[in-house]
Amino acid sequence: MIVAVGLDLIEIARVRRAAQRHPVRFLKRCFHPEELAELEGRKDVYPGLAARFAAKEAFAKVWPSSLSWRDVWVVKEGERPVLHASKELSAAMAAEGLVAHVSLSHAVDHAAAVVVLERTPGAAAAEAPP
């Protein structure tokens, strides 16, 4: 059962400017090492960074409590993006019987992400989304 859907759209130039102004601080604060490693070596890393930043924002829209930028991250398994969560966040999601699905996209100027929060079959239904 779908519990919540979050969407975020971001200008790639905004992420590019932030990374160029404060490369170490911005990248270390906002992105998980696995995300940075996956994008390493690409001709242009900014569309991928922007899509992953959008995924973090989209997840924040479906999760009730505040998060660190690195509490969620996206890496590909094969060709499919998969949203990963910190140990604490994973435990909280599991306790609620929740899983998150993510879809990423980018064009020349913008990147977008959609996160769907789903309650797994057989999980105890809560009165309201988390």
N, C-alpha and C positions, 0 to 999 in steps of 0.2 A: 504494500500500500504506500503510495506516495504521500509523504508528510509535508514536504516543502520544496519549492523550486527557487533557486537564486540565479540571477543573470547579471553580468557586468560587461561593460564595453569600455575600452580605454584607447586613447590615442597612443600609438607606438612612439611618437616623438616625445611624449611626456616621460616615458620610461627611459628613452635614450638620453634626454637632458639630465634626468636625475642620476643616471649611471655615469654620465660624463662629468657632472659636477662633483659628485662624491662617490667615486667608483668603489672603494673598499667598504666604506660605511654603508652605502645603499645596498650593495650586493650581499654583504654579510648579514645585514639586518633583515632583509626581505626575502632572501632565497636560501633554501636548504642546499647543502653541498651537493646532493644528488642531482638537483635541478641544474646547478652550474656545470657539473661534470658532463651531464647529458648534452648541454648546448655548446660545450667547448669545441672549438674547431669549425663551427659553422661560419659561413661567409658573413652572415649578419645575425647576431644573437638576439637583437632587440625584438623582433616579432615573437620569438619564443619566450623571452622574458616577459613581454607584455601579456601574452596569453596566460602565462602562469600567474602573473600578478592579478589578472582578471579572475582567475580561478579562486585565488585566496579571498578576493573581495566577494565573489559569488557565494563562497562557503560561509563567509561571515554573515551574509544576509539570511542564511537558513539556520544558523547556530545561535542559541539564545545568550551565551555568555561571551565575554571578550576573549580574544585570541592574540597570540603572538603571530607575526608574519610567518614564522617558521614552524608553527603548529601543524600546518597543512602544506603539502607540496605535491607537485605533479611530475611523474616520470612516465615514460612510455614502456609498456610491456608489449613487445612486437610493434605494431603500428597504433595501438590503442593507448590513449592517455589514461592513467590511473591515479586517483587521488589517494595519497598516503597521509596518515595523521600521526602526531606524536603519541608516545606511549599513554600519557594521561588522557588525551582526547580520544584515542582508540578505545580505551577502557570505558570512558563515559558513553561513547556511541554504542559499544557492545552491551552495556548495561541497559540501554534503552531499546536494544534490538535494531539499531539503525546502521545502514550502510549508505555511503555517498558515491554517486556516479558523476563523472565529469565529461564534458565535451568542450574542446578548444577549437578556435578558428581565428585566422587572421587574414587580412587583405593588405593592400599597400600601406594604408594609413592607420588602420584600427585592428585591435585584437579583441576577442570576446570569449567568454566562458559561461557555461551553464552548469550548475550543480543541482542534482536531484537527490534529495534525502529520502530514503525509502526505509520503511519498517519491514523487516524480514518476516516472512510467514511464520506463525507460531510464536512470535515475540509478544510479550504482554503489551496490550494497547494502552497508551497513556491517554489521559483525558484531553490533552492539548499537545501540539508539537513542542519539542524541547525548547 
